[in-house]
Amino acid sequence: MQQRGVPRAARSSVPRHVLGVRSDHALIVLGAAVMSVGSVLPWFRGSTRSLGYLDWTGLHDTGEGAMLIGAAIGLAVFVRLRGTLEEIGPRARFIPMVIALAGGLLWVVAFRKLLQLSWFELDVGGRPQVGVLMAGLGILVAFAGSLLAATDPESVAAARARAEAERRESGAGGGVGAASSRARRGGESPPGRDEYSVVSRVDRLRRRDDDADDDGPARG
């Protein structure tokens, strides 16, 4: 999504398009597709001494493959709604990176389990299959795309511009509000920067007390 007010240098650094799709989006979608296909392919196949013959996909056992499919759906939703998400919060560009890292953690846990089965059941013949490797490849491709999306110069420049605008608005609003409140209370113009000191405040209070004594009714 094009952002107004983005420097020309940042616009020229926008990732190239592949078949009409941004390169970072293309990598994220490709990684999500490979991840999903790998999750339904065989992850482990063979006989083990303790569990007998196993023919697992990513959907069997503790279901890491099903979780990866859910992560792939989340990546696809981000690509579809990226503009809306970044309008809500500029840091939304980090969403696919978080999803890819979580998927990588799930894959490491699953692959370690399969390696343990293969190592301790080696004489029986259980082996990891192509599905788990394909799922891991999809995670790497999706992470590469998410890294490009997170460091996209256009999004970074837009986020910085938005943060600077919010900072200026909050600072200006605080000054105007404080000045108007002082004007309402005392009917005076707001004091300058030097008049905020303690000495200046004490002098103003003394002048007010002297004026009150001079205007008061004479006694005797």
N, C-alpha and C positions, 0 to 999 in steps of 0.2 A: 504494500500500500504506500503510495507516494505521500510524503509529508511536506507541507508548506514550510518555507523558512529554512530548509536544509541547505547547507553550503553546497556550491557546485562541485567542489572536490569530493564531498561525500557522495553526491549523486553519481559521479563518474565511477565510484568504487563499488556500486551496487553489484551483487553477484550476477553473472551472466545467466541468460535464459537458455533452457534446453527444451526445444519443442514447445515454446511458449510458457514454460514453467521455470521459475527461479531455480538456480542450481542447488541452493540449500534445501528448498522444498522437494526437488527431485530426489536428492539423496535421502531425505527423511522418509518419503513415500516408498522409495525402493527398499530401504532398510526395513521398513515396517512390513512390506510384502514378503521379503525373504525371511524375515523373522516368523511371520505367520505360517508360511509354507513349511519351514523347518520344524515348527512346533507340532505339526500333525504327521510328520514323517517319523520313521523308527529312530529312537534314541539309543536303545540298548536291545540286543538280541543274543540269545545263547542260553546254555544251561549253567546253573550254579549249584553248588553242593547244598546250600542252605535253602534256597528258594525254588529250586528246580528250573524248568525252562521258562525264560522270560522273553516277551516280545513287547517292549514298551515303546510308546511314543511320548511326546511331551505332555500328553493329556493323562497319562497313567501315573501311578504312584502318588506323589504329593502334588502333581499338577502344575509344575513350573511352566510347561508349555501353554497352559490355559492363561496363566498370568501374563506371559509374554504376548499372547494374542490381545489381551486387554490393554497392554502397553502400546501395541501397534495401533489399536483403535484410538487411543489417546493422542498418539502422534498424528494420525490422520485428521482428527478433530482440530488439532492446533494448526495444521497447514490450511485447513478450510476456514478457520475463524481467526487467523493470526491478526488481521487488521483490527477486528473488534477487540480482541484481547489486549493488544498494545495500546488501544485507546483507553481502555479501562485502567491498565497499569503498564508503564513502560518496561518493567522487569518481567513481563510475561514472556519475553523472548527467551528466557532461561528455562521455560517449561519443558521443551523437548530434551534438553540436556539432562534435567533431573529425571525424566522418564527413562531415557537411555541408560543412565547410570544405575537406576533401580533395576532395569532389565538385565544389565550386566552382572549385578550382584546375584540375582536369581540364577543366571546361567552358570556362574562360578560355583554356586552351591550344588546345582544339579550335576555339573560335570565332575566335580570332586566326588560326589556320591557314585557316579558311574565308573570313575577310575578306581575307586576302592573295590567295587564289585569285580572289575576286571583283574585287578592286581591280586586280590586274595582268592579269587576263583579262577586263576589263570589256567590251571590244569584241566578245567572243565570246558572252557571255551567261550565265555561270555565276553562280548566286545561292544564298545560304543559304536553307534552307527552314524550315517551321514546326516541325519536330522539334527542332532545336537550341534554338529559342526556348522551346519547351514544356519541354524538359529543364532549361533555366536557371530557368524559373518554378518547377518542382518543387523545385529546390535551394533557392530563396529561401523557399518555404513550409516545407520541412523545417527550414531553419535557424531560422525564426521559432519553430517548435515546439520545437526543441532549446534555444533560448534560454530559453523558458518552463520547460522541464524542468530546466535548469541552475540557474535562479534561483527554483525552487519553494520558497516559505517553509517548507513542511513538511519537505522534504528537507534544506534548509539547517539548520533547527533540529535535526533529528535527527542530522545530521553533527556539529554543534557539541556536542550533548549526549554523543554517543558519544566524541568526542575528549576532552572534559572528564572523562568517566568513566574512560577509559583513562589519562589523566594522573594522576588521583587514585589509581587502583589502582597504577600504577607507583611513585608517590611513597610511598604507604603500604607497599607491599611492600618497597621498599628500606629504609625505616626499621625495619620489624619484623625483616627479615633481619639488618640490621646489629646491632640490639639483641640478638637471640637469639645471634648469633655471639659477641658480646662476653661475654654471660652464660655461654656454654659454655666460653670460654677462661679467664675469670678468676673466674667464679662471683659477679660483682658486678653490681649494678644499673647500667644504662647511665648515663653521666654526662650532666649537663645541657648546655644550649647553651654556657654560659660555660666549662665544663670542657674544651671542645675546643681552647682556646687553647694556645699553646706553653708559656706560663708555667705553666699548670695541669698540663700533662703533665710538665714538669721537676720540679715540686713532688711529684707523685705518685711519680716515679722515686726522688727523694731519700728520701721516706718509706719506700719499699720497701727501699732500701739500709740505712737506719737500723734498720729492724725486723730485717733479716737479721743485722746486726752484733750487736744486742742478744740475739738468740736463739742465736747461735753459741756453741760450747763455750769455756770460759775457758782461756786459755793460761798457761803457767808452772806 
